[in-house]
Amino acid sequence: SLNNINNKIQNFQFSNINELNYTIQLYSNDNFENINKYLNNLLENKKEIIDHEDIFVFYKKTEIGTQYFITYKNYISKNNASEACDLLTFVKSCLILNLQN
């Protein structure tokens, strides 16, 4: 089972976040299977309103483990992201990430 998870992670195309400024966090988890389930569900159930190219999936390794993230769109400023957040119907509360700091 563990090998299967590692193979899924190795074969997954993570987003390059070097150019990502401000983005809206949709979900995060330390379990890749949960990330994959959430992502598949999101793209299937919201396909009419979400373009898959606006979704970013990436991970951060820390001393306590790996955290996986699913975020929405790339904004040039925190204000732009906050304004967009207020209009999103599929986000209950917004957490805006600044990935350049």
For each residue, the residues with C-beta under 8 A, 3 or more apart:
1: 4 5
2: 5 6
3: 6 7
4: 1 7 8
5: 1 2 8 9 32 33
6: 2 3 9 10
7: 3 4 10 11
8: 4 5 11 12 32 33 36
9: 5 6 12 32
10: 6 7
11: 7 8
12: 8 9 32 36 57
13:
14: 57 58 59
15: 20 56 57 58
16: 19
17: 20 56 58 99
18:
19: 16 74
20: 15 17 23 56 71 74 99 100
21: 74 75 76 77 98 99 100
22: 74 75 76 77 78 80 81 96 97 98 99
23: 20 56 71 72 73 74 75 81 96 97 99
24: 71 72 73 75 81 84 85 88 91 94 95 96 97
25: 28 69 70 71 72 95 96 97
26: 38 42 55 70 71 72 91
27: 35 38 42 69 70
28: 25 35 67 68 69 70
29: 32 34 35 38 67 68
30: 65 66 67 68
31: 34 35 68
32: 5 8 9 12 29 35 36 68
33: 5 8 36 37
34: 29 31 37 38
35: 27 28 29 31 32 38 39 57 68 70
36: 8 12 32 33 39 40
37: 33 34 40 41
38: 26 27 29 34 35 41 42 70
39: 35 36 42 43 55 57 70
40: 36 37 43 44
41: 37 38 44 45
42: 26 27 38 39 45 46 50 55 70 90
43: 39 40 46 47 50 52 55
44: 40 41 47
45: 41 42
46: 42 43 49 50 90
47: 43 44 50
48:
49: 46 89 90
50: 42 43 46 47 54 55 72 90
51: 54 55
52: 43 55
53:
54: 50 51 72 73
55: 26 39 42 43 50 51 52 70 71 72
56: 15 17 20 23 69 70 71 72 74
57: 12 14 15 35 39 68 69 70 71
58: 14 15 17 68 69 71
59: 14 66 67 68 69
60: 66 67 69
61: 65 66
62: 65 66 67
63:
64:
65: 30 61 62
66: 30 59 60 61 62
67: 28 29 30 59 60 62
68: 28 29 30 31 32 35 57 58 59
69: 25 27 28 56 57 58 59 60 97
70: 25 26 27 28 35 38 39 42 55 56 57
71: 20 23 24 25 26 55 56 57 58 97
72: 23 24 25 26 50 54 55 56 88 91
73: 23 24 54 81 84
74: 19 20 21 22 23 56
75: 21 22 23 24 78 80 81 84
76: 21 22 80
77: 21 22 80 81
78: 22 75 81 82 96 98
79: 82 83
80: 22 75 76 77 83 84
81: 22 23 24 73 75 77 78 84 85 94 96
82: 78 79 85 86 94 96
83: 79 80 86 87
84: 24 73 75 80 81 87 88
85: 24 81 82 88 91 94 96
86: 82 83 94
87: 83 84
88: 24 72 84 85 91 94
89: 49
90: 42 46 49 50
91: 24 26 72 85 88 94
92:
93:
94: 24 81 82 85 86 88 91
95: 24 25
96: 22 23 24 25 78 81 82 85
97: 22 23 24 25 69 71
98: 21 22 78 101
99: 17 20 21 22 23
100: 20 21
101: 98
